[in-house]
Amino acid sequence: MSQLNNEAAVSEENISVNIRVRPLLTPEVNWGKLEAWSIPDKATISDSKTGRSYVFDRVFGTTATNQEIYSSLGSEVLQKVLRGYNSALFCYGQTSSGKTFTMHGIRPGNPGIVPMTIQDLFNHIQNTPHKEFLLRCSYLELYNECINDLLNSRQVNLQLQEDKHRGTKVVGATEEICTSEEKVSALLYKGEAQRKIASTNFNLRSSRSHTM
């Protein structure tokens, strides 16, 4: 799980790398698997077999909640965006490592970073009546090295292009103007229905692609 904040004012990048350790899944428990990692402190993770340790900006254990992770990481990224910085937060890991759960959660009872960010964003807009905001939403899938538009199933294998004003962009990607939290959520549900999924030994509906 990484955060990338482009601090334009000081012309430098601020990258934060954080680790979340998921609990054992039911099949793993049934197979007699043991926890592979221990967490000596909030910044260190250790291999339970070899004892070798690795240090990151923050390590979250198996009991960490999505709310805790959002409060520590996601909220900060949103605040940077609202101050005008180019910012991103993304999850990286192998199949069934918990990326989708961390980012999307289980709605409505246990939301992930994305729905919590959307809620906070619109709360900020409502509490800032002296400013105008224009929000556009795209939802893209990277699958087998192809970029597909999850908001328009006819738009597949889209191309990247450099734009002198906006940087790298995806040519032809749908951009929906969003004026409410409900509108963004509807687009997310629409896009999720188009994603490539398949079952694995760990997950009956494992995501087979990356999304943005």
Long-range contacts (C-beta under 8 A, 24 or more apart in sequence): 1-69, 1-73, 1-89, 1-90, 1-91, 1-92, 1-102, 2-89, 2-90, 2-92, 3-73, 3-76, 3-77, 3-87, 3-88, 3-89, 4-87, 4-88, 4-89, 4-90, 5-77, 5-80, 5-85, 5-86, 5-87, 6-85, 6-86, 6-87, 7-85, 8-84, 8-85, 8-86, 16-57, 16-58, 16-73, 17-56, 17-57, 18-56, 18-57, 18-58, 18-59, 18-60, 18-72, 18-73, 19-45, 19-56, 19-58, 19-59, 19-60, 20-59, 20-60, 20-64, 20-69, 20-98, 20-102, 21-45, 21-59, 21-60, 21-61, 21-62, 22-62, 22-97, 22-98, 22-101, 23-62, 23-63, 25-96, 25-202, 27-201, 27-202, 28-202, 35-62, 65-110, 66-101, 66-102, 66-105, 66-110, 66-111, 66-112, 66-113, 66-116, 67-116, 69-102, 69-113, 70-112, 70-113, 70-116, 70-117, 73-113, 74-113, 74-116, 74-117, 75-120, 77-117, 78-117, 78-120, 78-121, 78-124, 82-121, 82-124, 89-113, 95-200, 95-202, 95-203, 95-206, 96-200, 96-202, 96-203, 96-206, 99-207, 100-207, 104-188, 104-192, 114-188, 115-185, 115-188, 118-181, 118-184, 118-185, 119-181, 121-181, 122-180, 122-181, 134-177, 135-177, 135-178, 135-179, 135-184, 136-175, 136-176, 136-177, 136-178, 137-175, 137-176, 137-178, 137-183, 137-184, 137-187, 138-170, 138-173, 138-174, 138-175, 138-176, 138-212, 139-174, 139-187, 139-188, 139-190, 139-191, 139-211, 139-212, 140-170, 140-173, 140-211, 140-212, 141-191, 141-194, 141-195, 141-196, 141-209, 141-210, 141-211, 142-209, 142-210, 142-211, 142-212, 143-196, 143-208, 143-209, 143-210, 148-194, 149-173, 149-174, 150-190, 150-191, 150-192, 150-194, 150-195, 150-211, 151-176, 151-187, 151-190, 151-191, 153-194
